[in-house]
Amino acid sequence: MLQRKYLFPHVIELNYQAGRRLGVNVYLIDGGSEFLLIDIGYLDTVPEIVDLIRQMDYNLSTCKMLIATHADADHIQGIARAKELLKAKVAAHPLSVEPLESGDKIMTYASIKAQGIDIPMPPCKVDLLLKEGDTIAVGGQKLEVWHTPGHTAGQLSFKMGNLLFCGDNIYKDSCVGVIDAHHGSNIPDFISSLKRIHEDTADFLLPSHGPVFRRDNRIIQKAIDRLTGYQYMADFGTCAIGWPLLDEWEKEVIEGRMPDFRKK
């Protein structure tokens, strides 16, 4: 049996658990009698993720649901396979249903011809709709559902106590999820979602990519200021050639260094 590496009580992130970069951050919320997963990532990592969960001595039949924070391929390409293996229901925002159920390669970013990207996008039936203000109970834990559009129309975030699972809204380096019209990005909506996160009181932000980090409103404000300018500029998008934050984080994961949030 593998020792469970909890980031916070009731929260395991499977890249940290694996000790290597699997891809998108996959959060397991441990409710005691049952668990759920926030995102699943690419198809080729699903078997390893399911095996990790099994090795941590979770009963796979107690998986309550698989949540898609939004319908981009790096988050949901493997969700149909995970649904099959875990026999769990798939949950998403109503505005994510069409790309999930159709497997539309353009809307999900599975195909970006100009960059030579073309991967399968298996369609997946959505069983549960998650809307603003809903509450998800998993065992003894509760998650409040936030609809935080901007990156995509159906982007979800989740508040759990002093934690905010913030999806692709904001990362530790003030970067945000890709802004692109093909998958429904909307900059004014994005700014509104970031302002909501800025005004919240969660102590820790748990993004869909890169390291978990302690709240610092300067990080969020920097993104708000930049996106406010982006409404009238054309020099943003998917053309970055690297992301130093992810390289640094991957090194930490491989070295087995867990986040240390003790006050200094």
Residue pairs with C-beta under 8 A, 6 or more apart in sequence:
1 55
1 56
1 57
2 17
2 52
2 55
2 56
2 57
4 12
4 17
4 30
4 56
5 12
5 16
5 17
5 258
6 12
6 30
7 13
7 16
7 206
7 212
7 258
7 259
8 163
8 204
10 29
10 30
10 31
10 141
10 160
11 27
11 28
11 29
11 30
11 160
11 163
11 206
12 27
12 28
12 30
12 56
13 25
13 26
13 27
13 28
13 206
13 212
14 22
14 25
14 26
14 27
14 28
14 49
14 52
14 53
15 21
15 22
15 23
15 25
15 26
15 253
16 253
16 258
17 52
17 56
18 48
18 52
18 253
19 253
19 254
19 256
20 250
20 253
20 254
21 246
21 249
21 250
21 253
21 254
22 41
22 45
22 48
22 49
23 41
23 42
23 45
23 74
24 39
24 40
24 41
24 42
24 74
24 75
24 208
24 209
25 39
25 206
25 207
25 208
25 209
25 210
26 37
26 38
26 39
26 40
26 41
26 49
27 37
27 38
27 39
27 165
27 206
28 35
28 36
28 37
28 53
28 58
29 35
29 36
29 37
29 38
29 138
29 141
29 143
29 160
30 58
30 139
30 141
31 64
31 137
31 138
31 139
31 140
31 141
32 139
32 140
32 141
33 62
33 139
33 140
34 62
34 63
34 64
34 138
34 139
35 53
35 58
35 62
35 63
35 64
35 138
35 139
36 63
36 64
36 65
36 66
36 67
36 88
36 136
36 138
37 63
37 65
37 66
37 67
37 82
37 88
38 67
38 69
38 158
38 165
39 67
39 68
39 69
39 75
39 76
39 208
40 46
40 49
40 66
40 75
40 76
40 78
40 79
40 82
41 49
41 74
41 75
41 77
41 78
42 73
42 74
42 77
42 78
42 119
43 77
43 78
43 81
43 120
43 122
44 78
45 78
46 78
46 81
46 82
46 85
47 85
49 78
49 82
50 60
50 82
50 85
50 86
53 60
53 63
54 60
60 85
60 86
60 87
61 87
63 86
63 87
63 88
64 88
64 89
64 138
65 88
65 89
65 90
65 91
65 127
65 128
65 136
66 79
66 82
66 83
66 86
66 88
66 89
66 90
66 91
67 90
67 91
67 92
67 130
67 136
67 156
67 158
68 75
68 76
68 79
68 90
68 91
68 92
68 96
68 100
68 126
68 156
69 75
69 155
69 156
69 157
69 165
69 167
69 168
69 208
70 76
70 92
70 93
70 96
70 151
70 152
70 154
70 155
70 156
70 167
70 168
71 92
71 96
71 99
71 100
71 107
71 108
71 152
71 154
71 183
72 108
72 109
72 152
72 168
72 183
73 105
73 108
73 109
73 110
73 119
73 121
74 109
75 208
76 100
76 108
76 124
77 108
77 110
77 119
77 120
77 121
77 122
79 90
79 100
79 124
80 122
80 123
80 124
81 122
82 88
83 89
83 90
83 124
89 127
89 128
90 100
90 124
90 125
90 126
90 127
90 128
91 126
91 127
91 128
91 129
91 130
91 136
92 100
92 126
92 128
92 129
92 130
92 154
92 156
93 129
93 130
93 131
93 147
93 154
93 155
93 156
94 129
94 131
94 154
95 149
95 152
95 153
95 154
95 184
96 126
96 152
96 153
96 154
97 126
97 129
97 154
98 104
98 107
99 107
99 108
99 183
100 123
100 124
100 126
101 123
101 124
101 125
101 126
102 123
103 110
103 121
103 122
103 123
103 124
104 121
105 111
105 118
105 121
106 182
106 183
107 182
107 183
107 184
108 121
108 183
109 117
109 178
109 180
109 182
109 183
110 117
110 118
110 119
110 120
110 121
111 117
111 118
111 119
111 121
112 118
112 238
115 238
130 136
130 145
130 156
131 145
131 147
132 145
132 146
132 147
133 144
133 145
134 144
134 145
135 142
135 143
135 144
135 145
136 142
136 143
136 145
136 158
141 160
142 160
143 158
143 159
143 160
143 165
144 158
144 159
144 160
145 156
145 158
146 156
146 157
146 158
146 159
146 196
147 154
147 155
147 156
148 155
148 156
148 157
148 166
148 167
148 169
148 193
148 196
148 197
149 155
149 184
149 186
149 189
149 190
149 193
150 169
150 176
150 177
150 185
150 186
150 187
150 189
150 190
150 191
150 192
150 193
150 194
151 167
151 168
151 169
151 176
151 177
151 178
151 179
151 185
151 190
152 168
152 177
152 183
152 184
152 185
153 184
153 186
153 189
154 184
155 167
155 168
155 169
155 177
155 193
156 167
157 164
157 165
157 166
157 167
157 169
157 193
157 197
158 164
158 165
159 165
159 200
159 202
162 201
162 202
162 203
162 204
163 202
163 203
163 204
163 206
164 197
164 200
164 202
164 204
164 205
164 206
165 206
166 197
166 205
166 206
166 207
166 208
167 177
167 207
167 208
168 176
168 177
168 178
168 207
168 208
168 209
169 176
169 177
169 190
169 193
169 194
169 197
169 207
170 176
170 194
170 197
170 205
170 207
170 219
170 220
170 223
171 207
171 209
171 210
171 245
172 205
172 207
172 210
172 211
172 213
172 219
172 245
173 210
173 219
173 244
173 245
174 219
174 220
174 222
174 223
174 226
175 223
175 243
175 245
176 190
176 194
176 223
176 227
177 208
178 185
178 237
178 238
179 185
179 187
179 190
179 227
179 230
179 236
179 237
180 237
180 238
187 227
187 230
187 231
188 231
190 227
191 224
191 227
191 228
191 231
194 220
194 223
194 224
194 227
195 224
197 205
197 220
198 217
198 220
198 221
198 224
202 215
203 214
203 215
204 212
204 213
204 214
204 215
204 261
205 212
205 213
205 214
205 215
206 212
207 213
209 246
210 245
210 246
210 249
211 245
211 249
211 252
211 259
212 259
213 219
214 261
230 236
